[in-house]
Amino acid sequence: MLKELSKYVVIGIAAGIVAYLFTAKESVSINVANSNQKEVITASNSYNEIYRSVKDSVVTINTDRGRGSGVIITDQGHIVTNEHVINGAKKIRIITSDNISYPASIVGVDKITDIALLKSSYIGKALTFSDSSKVKIGDIVLAIGNPFGVGQTLTQGIISRTNSGHITANPLDEFLQSDAAINPGNSGGAMVNLSGNLIGINTMNLSIGGGSDGIGLAVPSNLVRKITEQIIKYGRAVRGYVGLSALDTSDGVLITNVVDGGPAYSSGLKNNDVIISINNREINNIREVVKIVASLEVEEEISVTFRRNGELIQSTIKVAAMPETHKTIKR
């Protein structure tokens, strides 16, 4: 996952959906913590009370290709895990904290965020989502999962970095970084705060020797919630699309290709235009473009200022729905 980001990026990712574009598959609610809730810090020297409150919400994922962890997020049997945990699997089972096994099926996956949603007949306790945007460096966190298949374990650490992107080849990567031990098998498990609420899904560790070197990464709960809600409703993550390719140059973000008939084409953008700003925010590189577009909803309009032959021009682009087969990154 540490490949160098290609300079060529097809810009067109936007989180968000328009309800009338797709027919909802089902309506399911995800528990979200009160934003004013204060973390409960135990008076004793043990985190056992927190562990007991969340252990039944974390399951082991067994497949014909490997093992990982998962988190129950609804009262209708939905379990979130990492996409790489179930990738290529033909058979999937979950094992509960009391060692009972149930078959599970894939509801949908999103490779871009490494999130997969499963469903089983087991109706367990759903973990409550916390607002990951409020996580701060130095916050104490607990990681729960099944490393190396030894059984459910708890590790403790602090948040080392927030919004820890630029780690994978994906321009939309976003992680919480912690020094809590995360090992193979922990993937898909829960990272919780001292209130026992979910702040992230453990995804991977960065290591020289393959062990836990104190750099563990988790997908933030806000991103997990957004993706899983979309999968529950529509069967997939629905993103926006503007239809152009660009690369970073010393003069700015240079457009190299505008897709015929796409939103950027309709707005008047052409090859060799240089993007200066989006919605009055100065643009310095492609990643900034992708991040801004990713925050928009389908059908939302953005104002783009670009330079053409020395002249500054402003145009408006209406974000469209990205085709399912569209590739975000050229590798």
C-alpha positions as CSV (number, residue, x, y, z in Angstrom):
1,M,0.0,0.0,0.0
2,L,3.0,2.3,0.0
3,K,3.3,2.7,-3.8
4,E,4.3,6.1,-5.1
5,L,1.3,8.3,-6.1
6,S,1.1,8.6,-9.9
7,K,1.2,12.1,-11.1
8,Y,-1.7,11.4,-13.4
9,V,-5.0,11.4,-11.5
10,V,-8.5,11.3,-12.9
11,I,-10.2,14.0,-10.8
12,G,-13.8,13.3,-10.0
13,I,-14.3,11.9,-6.5
14,A,-16.9,13.5,-4.4
15,A,-18.5,12.0,-1.3
16,G,-22.3,12.4,-1.3
17,I,-25.3,11.1,-3.1
18,V,-28.6,12.4,-4.5
19,A,-31.5,10.3,-3.3
20,Y,-33.5,10.6,-6.5
21,L,-30.7,9.1,-8.6
22,F,-30.9,5.7,-6.9
23,T,-33.5,3.5,-5.2
24,A,-32.7,2.8,-1.6
25,K,-32.3,-0.9,-0.8
26,E,-33.3,-0.5,2.9
27,S,-33.4,1.9,5.7
28,V,-31.1,1.2,8.6
29,S,-29.9,3.6,11.3
30,I,-26.4,3.7,12.8
31,N,-26.0,4.8,16.4
32,V,-24.1,8.1,16.7
33,A,-22.9,9.4,20.1
34,N,-24.1,12.7,21.4
35,S,-21.5,15.4,20.4
36,N,-21.6,16.8,23.9
37,Q,-20.9,13.4,25.5
38,K,-17.7,13.5,27.6
39,E,-15.4,10.6,27.7
40,V,-15.7,8.4,30.8
41,I,-12.2,8.0,32.3
42,T,-12.1,5.1,34.7
43,A,-10.9,5.8,38.3
44,S,-9.2,2.5,38.5
45,N,-6.0,1.4,36.8
46,S,-7.9,-0.9,34.4
47,Y,-9.7,-0.6,31.1
48,N,-11.7,-3.8,31.8
49,E,-15.0,-2.0,32.1
50,I,-14.6,-0.4,28.7
51,Y,-13.6,-3.7,27.2
52,R,-16.6,-5.5,28.6
53,S,-18.9,-2.9,27.2
54,V,-17.6,-3.3,23.6
55,K,-16.2,-6.8,23.3
56,D,-19.5,-8.3,22.1
57,S,-19.6,-5.8,19.3
58,V,-16.4,-7.0,17.8
59,V,-16.3,-10.3,15.9
60,T,-13.7,-12.4,14.2
61,I,-13.9,-12.7,10.4
62,N,-13.0,-16.2,9.0
63,T,-12.7,-16.7,5.2
64,D,-11.3,-19.3,2.9
65,R,-8.4,-16.9,2.3
66,G,-7.6,-15.6,5.8
67,R,-8.7,-14.1,9.1
68,G,-9.5,-10.6,10.3
69,S,-11.9,-8.7,12.6
70,G,-15.2,-6.9,12.2
71,V,-17.5,-4.5,14.1
72,I,-21.3,-4.8,14.5
73,I,-22.8,-1.4,13.5
74,T,-26.5,-2.0,13.2
75,D,-29.2,-4.0,15.0
76,Q,-30.0,-5.8,11.7
77,G,-26.8,-7.8,11.5
78,H,-24.5,-5.4,9.5
79,I,-20.8,-5.8,10.2
80,V,-18.1,-3.5,8.9
81,T,-14.6,-4.8,8.2
82,N,-11.8,-4.0,5.8
83,E,-12.1,-4.8,2.1
84,H,-8.8,-6.5,2.1
85,V,-10.0,-8.9,4.8
86,I,-12.6,-10.4,2.5
87,N,-11.1,-9.7,-0.9
88,G,-11.4,-12.8,-3.1
89,A,-13.2,-14.8,-0.4
90,K,-15.8,-17.4,-1.5
91,K,-16.9,-18.3,2.0
92,I,-17.1,-15.9,5.0
93,R,-18.1,-16.6,8.5
94,I,-18.2,-14.5,11.7
95,I,-17.2,-15.8,15.1
96,T,-18.8,-14.0,18.1
97,S,-17.0,-13.2,21.3
98,D,-18.7,-16.3,22.8
99,N,-17.2,-18.4,20.0
100,I,-20.3,-19.1,18.0
101,S,-20.0,-19.1,14.2
102,Y,-22.4,-17.7,11.7
103,P,-22.3,-17.4,7.9
104,A,-22.0,-13.9,6.4
105,S,-22.6,-12.4,3.0
106,I,-21.1,-9.3,1.4
107,V,-23.5,-6.3,1.1
108,G,-21.0,-4.1,-0.6
109,V,-17.4,-3.0,-0.7
110,D,-15.4,0.2,-1.3
111,K,-11.8,-0.5,-2.3
112,I,-10.9,3.2,-2.2
113,T,-11.5,3.5,1.5
114,D,-10.8,-0.3,2.2
115,I,-14.2,-0.7,3.7
116,A,-16.5,-3.7,3.3
117,L,-20.0,-4.3,4.7
118,L,-21.2,-7.8,5.6
119,K,-24.5,-9.1,6.9
120,S,-25.3,-12.2,9.0
121,S,-28.2,-13.6,10.9
122,Y,-26.5,-12.8,14.1
123,I,-28.0,-9.8,15.8
124,G,-25.4,-8.5,18.2
125,K,-24.9,-5.3,20.1
126,A,-24.2,-2.4,17.7
127,L,-21.2,-0.2,18.5
128,T,-22.0,3.5,18.8
129,F,-20.1,5.8,16.4
130,S,-18.2,8.8,17.8
131,D,-17.4,12.0,15.9
132,S,-13.8,11.3,14.6
133,S,-13.3,15.0,13.7
134,K,-13.1,15.7,17.4
135,V,-10.3,13.2,18.0
136,K,-7.1,15.0,19.2
137,I,-3.4,14.1,19.3
138,G,-2.7,12.6,22.7
139,D,-6.2,11.1,23.2
140,I,-6.1,7.6,24.7
141,V,-7.5,4.9,22.4
142,L,-8.1,1.1,22.7
143,A,-7.8,-1.3,19.8
144,I,-9.9,-4.5,19.8
145,G,-9.5,-7.4,17.4
146,N,-8.1,-10.9,16.8
147,P,-4.4,-10.6,15.9
148,F,-2.7,-13.7,14.5
149,G,-5.9,-15.7,15.3
150,V,-4.9,-15.9,19.0
151,G,-8.4,-14.7,20.1
152,Q,-9.9,-11.3,21.0
153,T,-7.3,-9.0,22.5
154,L,-7.2,-5.4,23.7
155,T,-4.3,-3.0,23.2
156,Q,-3.9,0.6,24.4
157,G,-2.2,3.7,23.0
158,I,-2.7,7.3,22.1
159,I,-3.5,9.1,18.9
160,S,-0.2,10.1,17.4
161,R,-1.6,11.9,14.4
162,T,-4.9,12.9,12.9
163,N,-5.9,13.1,9.2
164,S,-2.8,11.0,8.4
165,G,-3.0,11.0,4.7
166,H,-0.4,10.7,1.9
167,I,0.4,7.1,3.0
168,T,-1.1,5.0,0.2
169,A,-1.4,5.6,-3.6
170,N,-5.0,6.7,-3.0
171,P,-5.3,10.5,-3.0
172,L,-8.3,10.2,-0.7
173,D,-6.6,8.2,2.0
174,E,-7.4,9.4,5.5
175,F,-6.3,7.7,8.7
176,L,-6.1,8.2,12.4
177,Q,-2.6,7.2,13.5
178,S,-2.0,5.5,16.9
179,D,0.8,3.6,18.7
180,A,-1.7,1.0,19.9
181,A,-0.5,-2.4,18.7
182,I,-2.2,-3.4,15.5
183,N,-1.1,-6.7,14.0
184,P,-2.3,-9.0,11.2
185,G,-5.8,-10.1,12.2
186,N,-6.6,-6.8,13.8
187,S,-7.7,-5.4,10.4
188,G,-11.4,-4.5,10.5
189,G,-11.5,-4.4,14.3
190,A,-12.5,-1.5,16.5
191,M,-10.6,1.5,17.7
192,V,-12.6,3.1,20.5
193,N,-12.3,6.0,22.9
194,L,-12.7,6.0,26.7
195,S,-16.4,6.1,26.3
196,G,-16.3,2.9,24.4
197,N,-17.5,4.5,21.2
198,L,-16.1,3.8,17.8
199,I,-13.6,6.3,16.4
200,G,-12.1,4.2,13.7
201,I,-11.7,0.8,12.0
202,N,-8.2,-0.6,12.4
203,T,-6.7,-1.1,8.9
204,M,-3.0,-1.6,8.9
205,N,0.4,-0.9,10.5
206,L,3.5,0.6,9.0
207,S,6.4,-1.7,9.9
208,I,10.0,-2.4,8.7
209,G,10.0,-6.0,10.0
210,G,6.4,-6.9,9.7
211,G,5.5,-6.5,13.4
212,S,3.9,-3.7,15.3
213,D,6.3,-0.7,15.3
214,G,3.9,1.8,16.9
215,I,2.4,3.2,13.7
216,G,-1.1,1.8,13.5
217,L,-3.7,3.3,11.1
218,A,-7.5,3.3,11.4
219,V,-10.1,4.6,9.0
220,P,-11.9,7.5,10.9
221,S,-15.4,6.7,12.1
222,N,-17.0,9.6,10.2
223,L,-15.7,8.2,6.9
224,V,-16.7,4.6,7.8
225,R,-20.2,5.8,8.7
226,K,-20.6,7.7,5.4
227,I,-19.5,4.8,3.3
228,T,-21.5,2.1,5.1
229,E,-24.6,4.2,5.1
230,Q,-24.3,4.5,1.3
231,I,-23.7,0.8,0.9
232,I,-26.7,0.0,3.0
233,K,-28.9,2.3,1.0
234,Y,-27.6,1.8,-2.5
235,G,-25.4,-1.3,-2.5
236,R,-22.2,0.7,-3.2
237,A,-20.5,4.0,-2.5
238,V,-21.7,6.7,-4.8
239,R,-19.2,9.3,-5.7
240,G,-19.1,12.4,-7.9
241,Y,-17.3,12.8,-11.2
242,V,-16.1,15.9,-13.2
243,G,-14.3,14.1,-15.9
244,L,-10.8,15.4,-16.3
245,S,-7.2,14.3,-15.8
246,A,-4.3,16.6,-14.6
247,L,-0.8,16.6,-13.4
248,D,1.3,18.7,-11.1
249,T,3.7,21.1,-12.8
250,S,5.9,24.0,-11.7
251,D,3.2,26.3,-13.0
252,G,0.3,24.6,-11.2
253,V,-2.2,21.8,-11.8
254,L,-2.2,21.3,-15.6
255,I,-5.3,19.7,-17.2
256,T,-4.1,17.0,-19.6
257,N,-7.4,15.5,-20.7
258,V,-11.0,16.5,-20.6
259,V,-13.5,13.7,-21.1
260,D,-15.9,14.5,-24.0
261,G,-19.4,15.2,-22.7
262,G,-18.4,15.2,-19.1
263,P,-19.1,17.9,-16.5
264,A,-15.7,19.7,-17.0
265,Y,-16.2,19.5,-20.8
266,S,-19.6,21.1,-20.5
267,S,-18.3,23.9,-18.3
268,G,-15.8,24.9,-21.0
269,L,-12.5,23.5,-19.6
270,K,-9.9,22.4,-22.1
271,N,-6.6,20.6,-22.2
272,N,-3.6,22.7,-21.1
273,D,-5.8,24.9,-18.8
274,V,-4.1,25.4,-15.4
275,I,-6.4,25.2,-12.4
276,I,-5.8,28.1,-10.0
277,S,-8.6,27.8,-7.4
278,I,-11.8,26.0,-6.6
279,N,-14.6,27.8,-4.7
280,N,-12.1,30.6,-4.1
281,R,-9.6,28.2,-2.4
282,E,-6.1,28.4,-3.9
283,I,-4.9,25.1,-5.4
284,N,-1.3,23.9,-5.1
285,N,-1.5,20.3,-6.2
286,I,-3.8,17.5,-7.5
287,R,-4.5,16.1,-4.0
288,E,-6.1,19.4,-3.0
289,V,-8.3,19.2,-6.0
290,V,-9.4,15.7,-5.2
291,K,-10.0,16.5,-1.5
292,I,-12.2,19.5,-2.4
293,V,-14.2,17.7,-5.0
294,A,-14.6,14.7,-2.5
295,S,-16.4,17.0,0.0
296,L,-19.1,17.9,-2.5
297,E,-22.4,16.1,-3.3
298,V,-23.5,14.9,-6.7
299,E,-25.4,17.7,-8.5
300,E,-23.6,20.4,-6.5
301,E,-21.9,23.2,-8.4
302,I,-18.3,24.3,-7.9
303,S,-16.6,27.4,-9.2
304,V,-13.3,26.8,-10.9
305,T,-10.8,29.6,-11.8
306,F,-8.2,28.6,-14.3
307,R,-5.5,30.2,-16.5
308,R,-5.6,29.9,-20.3
309,N,-2.9,31.6,-22.4
310,G,-2.2,34.0,-19.6
311,E,-5.8,34.9,-19.0
312,L,-7.7,34.1,-15.8
313,I,-11.1,32.5,-16.5
314,Q,-13.9,31.4,-14.1
315,S,-16.3,28.6,-14.9
316,T,-18.9,26.5,-13.0
317,I,-18.9,22.7,-13.0
318,K,-21.9,20.6,-11.9
319,V,-20.7,17.4,-10.3
320,A,-22.1,14.2,-11.8
321,A,-22.3,10.6,-10.5
322,M,-19.2,8.6,-11.2
323,P,-19.7,5.5,-13.4
324,E,-19.2,2.3,-11.4
325,T,-16.4,1.2,-13.7
326,H,-14.6,4.5,-13.6
327,K,-11.0,4.3,-12.4
328,T,-9.8,6.9,-10.0
329,I,-6.0,6.4,-10.2
330,K,-3.8,5.5,-13.1
331,R,-1.1,3.2,-11.7
